[in-house]
Amino acid sequence: MRWFEIALVVLTFASGIIWLLDKLFLAKRRATREGLLDDGDEPVLVDYAKSFFPVLAAVLMLRSFVAEPFRIPSNSMMPTLLTGDFILVNKFSYGLRLPINNAKVVAIGEPKRGDVVVFKPPHHPDQDWIKRIVGLPGDTIAYHNNQLSVNGQVMQYQPIGVYQGVANGAEMTGAEEFAEALPGRPHHVLEWTDRVMDPGEGEWVVPAGQYFVMGDNRDNSEDSRYWPMHFLPEANLRGKAFLIWLNCEGWFCTNAFDASRIGTTIK
């Protein structure tokens, strides 16, 4: 959606400049009809600029500094988030950032373990991904035998049962669902417990200013375990996911629609 962000910024500034120039110079000339062939009428371009600038400016401010909508494109965060969930992301949880370049201009808060975050992955900076933060700067993260460890403490897992997926999530039917006792943010995860070898196993020490992220769908998530650099820089964070406001598959809700997920808080 980077193209939309760029277009929104360009249109907002262009309409604002046209409106300002008209207010400072052109409107006065029209009032006295000093311009050559000037009949005193307001140009169509100025009329459009004056009409759209307040709307565009409001959308830009809300989207950049308050909340931004995203759509979940994959099953990597099942069972917490499903393909087709439309979510809202808090844009000021981790500081106010400029649109387009994502540069932080005001520091407000820091990510906490367990936060579900939207970010730009270092190896795909033109995309927006969503995962859960499991490792903070300085942490030692390990993943072995389908178990997550944080600073030497193995997370506790409570079996929930066999998962039954629907629509695009049907591929995970038969996986085991567990409640993972991540400190500060218990949540559910999915695992294929019958797999002999897990290529995502390993141990990592999180550097300063970076984070270790994982998907809740542990066997179907391209996350820090598999990245070339393994860690997410703080500068790549876009915001904290906090609410599902719609669920339907297909951009125009042409497929399944699940009204029960509307208004669900993301934990």
C-alpha positions in Angstrom: 0.0 0.0 0.0 3.1 2.3 -0.2 1.7 3.7 -3.5 -1.5 4.8 -1.7 0.5 6.5 1.0 2.7 8.4 -1.5 -0.4 9.4 -3.5 -2.2 10.6 -0.4 0.8 12.8 0.7 1.2 14.3 -2.8 -2.5 15.1 -3.3 -2.8 16.6 0.2 0.2 18.9 -0.3 -0.8 19.8 -3.9 -4.3 20.7 -2.9 -3.1 22.6 0.1 -0.6 24.7 -1.9 -3.2 25.5 -4.5 -5.6 26.6 -1.8 -2.9 28.7 -0.1 -1.8 30.4 -3.3 -5.4 31.2 -4.1 -6.0 32.7 -0.7 -2.8 34.8 -0.7 -2.8 36.0 -4.3 -5.4 34.8 -6.8 -8.5 35.5 -4.8 -7.5 39.2 -4.4 -6.9 39.5 -8.2 -10.3 38.0 -9.0 -12.0 40.3 -6.6 -10.7 43.3 -8.4 -10.7 41.5 -11.8 -7.1 42.6 -12.4 -6.0 39.4 -14.2 -6.0 39.3 -18.0 -9.3 37.7 -19.2 -10.3 37.3 -15.6 -14.1 37.2 -15.2 -13.9 37.0 -11.4 -15.0 33.4 -11.2 -13.2 30.8 -9.1 -11.2 28.3 -11.2 -12.4 24.7 -11.2 -8.9 23.6 -9.9 -9.1 25.9 -7.0 -12.7 24.8 -6.2 -11.6 21.2 -6.2 -8.5 22.0 -4.0 -10.6 23.8 -1.4 -13.1 21.0 -1.3 -10.7 18.1 -1.1 -7.9 19.5 1.0 -9.6 19.3 4.4 -10.7 15.7 3.7 -7.3 14.6 2.5 -5.5 16.3 5.4 -7.8 14.7 7.9 -7.3 11.2 6.3 -3.5 11.7 6.2 -3.3 12.8 9.8 -5.5 9.9 11.1 -3.7 7.3 9.0 -0.2 8.5 9.8 -0.5 9.3 13.5 -3.7 7.7 14.9 -4.8 4.4 13.3 -4.2 2.7 9.9 -6.2 -0.1 8.4 -4.5 -3.3 7.1 -5.7 -6.5 5.7 -4.3 -9.9 6.7 -3.1 -11.6 3.5 -1.9 -15.0 4.9 -2.4 -17.7 7.5 0.8 -17.0 9.4 -0.9 -15.6 12.5 -3.6 -18.2 12.9 -5.5 -18.8 15.1 -5.2 -15.2 16.4 -5.7 -13.6 13.0 -7.3 -15.2 9.9 -6.8 -14.5 6.2 -9.4 -11.9 5.4 -9.3 -10.1 8.7 -9.2 -6.3 8.3 -7.4 -4.8 11.3 -6.6 -1.4 12.8 -3.1 -0.6 13.8 -2.3 2.0 16.5 0.2 4.4 14.9 1.3 6.2 18.1 2.0 3.2 20.4 5.7 3.3 19.5 6.1 7.0 18.7 4.9 9.3 16.0 6.4 8.6 12.6 6.4 10.5 9.3 4.5 9.0 6.4 6.4 7.3 3.5 9.9 7.1 5.2 8.5 6.0 8.6 11.1 8.2 10.4 10.2 8.6 14.1 9.7 12.3 15.1 8.3 11.9 18.6 9.2 9.0 21.0 6.2 7.8 23.0 6.4 4.1 24.0 8.4 0.9 23.4 7.1 -2.5 22.1 6.3 -5.1 24.8 6.8 -8.8 24.6 3.7 -10.3 23.1 2.6 -7.3 21.1 1.2 -8.1 17.6 2.9 -5.6 15.3 2.8 -4.5 11.7 6.3 -3.7 10.2 8.4 -3.6 7.1 10.6 -6.7 7.0 14.3 -5.8 6.4 14.5 -8.1 3.3 11.2 -6.9 1.8 11.1 -3.2 2.7 8.3 -2.5 0.2 5.8 -4.8 2.0 3.9 -4.7 5.3 4.0 -7.9 7.5 2.4 -8.8 10.8 3.9 -11.0 13.6 4.1 -11.2 17.3 7.1 -9.9 19.3 8.6 -12.7 21.4 12.1 -11.3 21.9 13.1 -7.9 23.2 16.6 -6.3 23.0 19.1 -8.4 25.0 16.9 -11.5 25.2 18.1 -15.0 24.3 15.4 -16.7 22.3 15.4 -20.5 21.6 13.0 -22.7 19.7 13.4 -26.5 19.9 10.9 -29.4 19.7 8.0 -27.0 19.1 8.7 -25.1 22.3 9.7 -21.5 22.7 12.2 -20.5 25.4 12.9 -16.9 26.6 16.1 -16.3 28.5 16.3 -20.0 29.4 12.7 -20.3 30.5 10.7 -22.8 28.5 7.2 -21.5 27.8 4.3 -23.6 29.2 1.8 -25.1 26.8 -1.8 -26.0 27.6 -3.4 -28.3 24.9 -6.7 -26.9 23.5 -7.5 -29.6 21.0 -7.4 -30.3 17.3 -7.9 -27.2 15.2 -10.7 -27.0 12.6 -9.9 -24.4 10.0 -12.4 -22.7 7.7 -12.1 -21.1 4.2 -8.5 -20.3 3.4 -7.6 -21.5 6.9 -8.8 -25.0 6.1 -5.2 -26.1 5.4 -4.5 -26.0 9.1 -7.3 -28.4 10.0 -5.8 -31.2 12.0 -3.0 -29.1 13.6 -2.8 -29.0 17.4 -3.9 -25.8 19.1 -2.1 -24.8 22.3 -2.3 -21.9 24.8 1.3 -20.6 25.0 2.1 -18.8 28.4 4.3 -16.1 26.9 5.1 -13.7 29.8 2.7 -10.7 29.7 0.7 -12.0 26.8 -0.7 -15.5 26.8 -2.1 -16.5 23.4 -2.9 -19.5 21.2 -0.6 -21.1 18.7 -0.9 -23.8 16.1 1.6 -26.7 15.7 2.0 -29.8 13.5 3.2 -32.1 16.3 3.8 -35.1 14.0 6.7 -33.4 12.1 10.0 -35.2 12.6 12.2 -32.1 12.0 11.5 -28.4 12.3 13.8 -26.3 10.1 13.0 -23.3 12.3 14.9 -24.5 15.3 17.8 -22.5 16.8 19.0 -20.0 19.4 19.4 -16.3 18.9 20.5 -13.3 21.1 18.5 -10.2 20.2 20.8 -7.1 19.5 20.1 -3.7 21.0 17.4 -1.7 19.1 16.0 -4.9 17.4 13.3 -7.5 18.1 12.6 -11.2 17.4 9.2 -11.8 15.9 7.2 -15.0 15.2 3.9 -16.0 13.8 1.4 -17.8 15.9 1.0 -20.4 13.2 4.4 -21.8 14.0 4.8 -24.2 11.1 3.4 -21.8 8.5 5.2 -18.5 9.2 8.1 -16.8 7.5 9.4 -15.0 10.6 12.7 -14.2 12.4 13.7 -17.8 12.6 14.1 -17.9 8.8 15.2 -14.4 7.9 18.9 -13.9 6.8 19.4 -11.3 9.6 16.9 -12.9 12.0 15.9 -9.6 13.7 13.5 -6.7 13.2 15.0 -3.2 13.5 13.0 -0.8 15.7 12.9 1.7 12.8 10.9 -0.8 10.7 7.9 -0.9 13.0 4.7 0.6 11.7 2.4 0.2 14.7 0.6 -2.2 17.1 -2.4 -4.2 15.9 -5.3 -3.8 18.3 -8.7 -4.5 16.6 -10.4 -6.5 13.9 -13.1 -4.4 12.2 -14.1 -6.7 9.4 -13.6 -10.2 8.1 -14.2 -11.4 4.6 -12.2 -13.1 1.9 -11.7 -11.3 -1.4 -11.0 -7.6 -1.6 -14.6 -6.8 -2.2 -16.0 -9.4 0.2 -16.9 -11.7 -2.7 -16.3 -14.8 -0.6 -16.8 -15.9 3.0 -18.0 -13.2 5.5 -17.7 -13.7 9.3 -19.6 -11.1 11.3 -18.5 -12.7 14.6 -15.0 -11.4 14.2 -16.0 -7.7 13.9 -14.9 -5.8 17.0 -12.6 -8.5 18.2 -9.6 -7.2 20.3 -6.2 -8.5 19.2 -4.4 -10.2 22.1 
